[in-house]
Structure formats: C-alpha cells, structure tokens
Amino acid sequence: MLQLDLQLNELKKVLQKQKAKRFLLELPEGLKHRAFEIINYMKDLKKDFVLSIDTTFGACDIYETELQKTNCQAIIHFGHTKFVLQKLKQNIIYWPCYYTFDNSDIIKITKDIEKHFAKKKITLVGPIQYKFVIKELIKELNKNKKLQYVENNKQGRLEVNQILGCDCSSLDKIANKLNAIIYFGDGNFHFNALQDLKAYKYNLNGNFEEIAQHKKPKYDALFLEAKTIGIYVSSKLGQNKIKIAEDVAQKLKSIKKNSIILYGNEINNDKLIGLGLNMIINTACPRITDDYRNYSLPVIDYKEFLELHKKYY
C-alpha cells in the first residue's frame, strides 16, 4: 500500500542545524491535518511553529513576506521541490515528501501497465511525491521488456519523470514518439496539464483513466470590443510578473484601451464583481484560465493577449 512519508526524522536533523527558533509551516490542503503530528515530533528541539492556514496551491505559493509578521525566521514548505529559481532573501526549506511502497505494489502496478500497454511506447510521469515509485516501476518494466519505455528528461526546475501543473517540459523531446503517457498522482490538477497528449491516469484498482480534452473558448471578438481591461498580478513569489503586467498595460494603452493592474493573492469571481471591467488578462499561473466557467467575465492568459495583439494590431 502506497503511503506518504513526511520523513520527519530527516527533517528533524535539518532543523537541529538551523539557527532559526520559530518556523512558519506551509502545508497543502491535503496535509494540513498532519500539522500536530509534525509539531509533536519536533518537541524536543525546543523550536516554535506557526501554521499558515492560507491556501497553498504549489511551490510557487511561498508566503515569504509573512515571516516578519509572524516573528518566524524560516519557512518549511511541505509537498513540493524548489520552484523559485532566483536567489531568495528568506530562509525557505522545501520538503517534498515521498510515497513509500512495498515490492508487491511495484509488481502489481507493473503487471497492470504491461497488460494495458503491451508492445507500446510509454513513459511515466507524476508530481515529485511519486519519484521513487516511478523509479522502481521503470526498473521492473525494463527488466520484463513487454513494452518499450522511453526516458524523459530533467528540464530546468523539473526532475526526471516530474511534471508540474504549469510545466510539462520534461516531455517536450519525446511526446511525439509515445503511444501513452502514464500519470501517477493524487487529484487532477497535474494530470490536466497533459492536455493534447495521449495521457492516462493510473489508479490502484488497476484502471487507466484517459485524459478528458477541454476546449477553452476563443475571446477574439470580446477582446476587440473590450474598453476597460484588468491585468491580474499575483502576490505569490513564484507567480509575480509585474514587469510583464506593465508591458501589457503599455500595449493596451497604445491601442486605446483603458487598463488597471489588479494585485492580490488569488483571483475569484467575488473579487471581480463591481470593478466595471470587460475582461481580465492574467499574468499569474497559466492554469487560472482553466476555471473560465467560474468567472462572470472573460479571463485570458497574457500569452494569449500577445497573440491577439499581434494578430489584430
């Protein structure tokens, strides 16, 4: 049975070496219930902990500006690897956590894959928590040779076999050679990043769910008609693109459209109502536009805006 190991013994060794006396804990929603388990394990270190109850969507979601406000000296960010590549001013400990497994798990999953994809070209991907599960599966698949396993690449901030909800570049060089991409992971956020690819999600019942393709609406006409446009900038460290927003604002000004930069931790329909806008251009997480059904006005990514600007102006 796969189980997520927080590796608290190893974390304890890391914290023992830290000068920090007080830590801000950032846990994804699915791990917040384990906060007391973490704190109790560290009791004899004589360190203090504060739990952030704000939503943590991913490794881009680092609340480094909250350290001073909480009188903390470091952040422990659970569930993700380092995302922000630039040098950070604050002390941030990324603690990804990994699934543990029995050999029987690996044999069962291998047989399921071989049964469904015999003689096919495949690769395996998932979020970082499945790193060692995938590594063992590859060994077993290559040993049996009932199908052809194609290696994917370490790419930028991605490790081999890793994808993020906003980054699947580890597949760029091999996607067109594959019959199937098999995804291991919880939920659908990362899985849905594999749009337009031959992707299948595995569950432990031995079933493979084919990815559902989502066609987003085209907003060309609404963009041309829009007179007042909001440009969303995220306060999240890994999503903040204020320079891009400023460039978008200048381009909108040059084509006689009014614009205002909107700054905040997250965007939702309640925050947009009453602003008198015709459209939003998003410069934060590109997956925000996946939620287009939840907004009462059109939301497009800044890259889509640049294409529209080039096309019509």
N, C-alpha and C positions, 0 to 999 in steps of 0.2 A: 504493500500500500504506500503510495507516494505521500510524504509528509513534509511540510515546510519547516526547515530547521533555521531558527533565528541565529544560531551559532553564538549563543550568549557567552559561552566560556571564552571564545576567541575575542569577542567584543570587550569582555572584562579585562583581558590582557592589554588591549589597546587603551582603554580608559585609565588603567593604572599608570600609564606613561604620560597621561595628559596633565598639564598644569591646570586646566580648567576645573573649577569646582562645581559648576552648575551648567546643565546641558538642556537644550531645547530638543524634545523628541518630535520628529515628524514621521508619522505613520500613515500609510494608505488606509482608506476606509476599512478594508478587509482585515487590517491588523491592529486597529485601534483598541480592540477588546483585549489585546495582549500587553497593554501598557503596564499594568501592575505586575505581570509576570517578569517583564524586563526590569522594572524598578526594584522589585524584591530580590532579584538575582544579584543586583549590584549593591545591596545594602551595606556590606562590609567595606566598601570602598570609601564610604563617608562622602559621597557626592550627592548633589541635589539634582532633581529633574523636574522639568516643566513640560507638560504635554500640550502641543498645539492641537486645538480642536477644529481648526480651519481645514477645508478640504485640500488634500494633497493629491494632485492628479498625476504627477510623474516627477522625474528627476529634474525637469525644468522648473518645478514648483518649490523653490527654496526661499524660505522666509528669513533671509539674512538681515533684513532691516529690523526684525523683531528682537534681535539679540539684546540690544541695549535696553529696549523697553521691558524685557523680562529679566534683566540682570543676569543673563546667561553669557558664557564665554565661548560656547561651541554648539553646533547643531549636529545631531545624529539623525541622518536621513535614511530611513529603512526602505528596502524593497527595490532600490534602483542603483545602477552604476553611475559614475560621474558623467554628467551631461554638459555642464557649462565648461567649455574648454579654456576660456580665458582665466588668467590668474585672479583668484578671489581674495578679497581683503579679510574675509572672515574664516574662522576655523570650521570646516564642514567635513564630517565623517560620513562618507557614503557606505551604507551597509546593505548590500543587495539581498542576502539570504538565498538559500538554495534548497530545492527539493531533494530529500533523501529517498532511497528506494532499495528494495530487495532485488536480488538477481531474478527471482520469479517474475517481478514486474517487467524487467527488461525482456525476458524470454516471451512473456505473453504479448507485449506490445510489438515486438519484432515479428512474431507469427501473424499478428493482425495486419501489419503493414505488408508483409510478404504475400499474404492471401489476397489482399485487395489490389496490390500494385506489382504483381509478379511480372518480370521482364520489362518493367517500365524504368524510365529515368526519373529519379526523385531527389529531393533534398529535404532536410528537416530544419525548421526554424522555431523560435519562440522567444519570449522575454527572458531576461537573464536568470530568473529563478530556475529555469529548466536546463541550464548549461550542462550540468553533469549527467542528467538523464539522457539528453540528446547525445552527448559524447559516448556514453555506453551503448546506446542504440546503434550508432554508426559502426562501432566495433563489431557488434553482433551481425548487423546487416552485411558488412563487408566480409565477414567470416563465412556466411551462408551463401552469398553471391546468387541469390534468387532474383535479384533486380540490380540495377546499376545506380549506385549512389554518387551524386555529383556534389563535390565540395563547393560551399560558398565561401566568401572572403571576409576577412577582417577589414572594416572600412571606416576610417575616421574614428568616431567615438564608439562604433559598434564592434563587438567581439564576433568571432566566427559563430555562425548559427543564430546570432541575436538580431531581432528586429525591435523597433520602437513603433509607437502609434503614429509617429511622424517621420519615420526613417526606415526604409527597407532597402537601402543602398547596398547591403551585403549580397543582394540577389541580382544586382544590375548586370553583371557579366555572364550570368548563367540562366536567367529566367527563360530566354527563348529556346534553350536546349532541353527543357524539362517537360515531362508529362504530368508531373504533380509536385506541388509544394505542400508538405505536411506540417501543420502548425500544432504546437503543444502550448497550452496556456489556459488561464482562467478568464472567463468573460469573453467579450467580442471586440474590445477596443483595438487591441493589437491585430487581431485576426482581420478585422475590416480594413486595415491598412493595406491588405494584399489585394485590393480591388484590381480588376482587369488581369489577374493572374490565375493560373489553374491551381487554386488553393483549397485545401481540405483541413478541417479541424478534427483532431482525434479526441475521443473521449474514452474513458477506461472501460466502457461497455463493449469496446471493440468496433464502434461505429465511426464513420468518417462523414462529417457534415461539409458539403460543398459550399463555398462562399456565395452569398447572395450578392448579385451585382446591383449597385444603386446608381441610378442616373440622376444627377443633380440638374435642376432647371437652368436654362440659359436666361441671363438677365440683360441681354444687349439692349432691348427696347427700353426697359425700365431705367437702365443707366443713362441712356441718351436723354430721357425725359427728366431725370432727377435734377433738381435745382440746389438742394441742400443735402450734403453728404457728411456723415460722421466717419472718422478714421479711428478705429479702435487700437489702442496701445495697451499692452498688458504690463502690470507692475511686477509680474513674475520675472525673476532674474534670468531664467533661460528662455523667456519669450519676448523680452522687452526689445522692441525695434523702433525706437523713437526717431532715429535718423531716416529710416525708410518711410515712416509716417510723415516726416517733414518734407521728404521728396514727393510723396503722393500729394500732399497739400499744395505744393508749388505747381504740380502738373494740373491739378483741379483748378487752381486759380488761373492758369494760362488758358483754360478752355471755358472760362467764365462761369464756373460753378462755385457756390459757397461751400465752405467746409469748416469743420471744427474737429480737433483732436480730442478723443474721449479716452480717459485714463482710468484704469481700475483693475482690481484683482481678478474679476471674472465678468463675463458678459451674459446677460439673460434678458428675456423679453420685458420683465418688470422694470429694468433699468433703462430701457429704450423708449418706453411709452411716455409721451408728453414732451419729447425733445424736439418735435417738429421736423424730423429728418425724413428724407425719402429713401435713403439707402445707407448701409454700413459697409465700409471697406476694412477688412480685418488684417492686421499685421502680426497677430499673435499666433497661437497654434493653428496650423492649417486645417486641422480636423474640426475646428469650430463650425465651419460651413457645412459639415455633415448634419448638423442639427437645424438645417434650414426650415424644417416643418415647425419648429418651436418658436420662430420669430414672426412678428407681425409685419415686418418689412424685409426686403431682400438684403442678404449679407453675402458679400463676395470676398475672396482672398485677394490680397494686394497683387499677387502674380496674375490673377485673372483680370484685375483692373489694368495692369500694364499691357496685357494683350488687347483689351478693349480700346485703350488709349492709342495704341499703335495702329489698330485696325481702322478706327474712325477719325483719328485726328492726325 
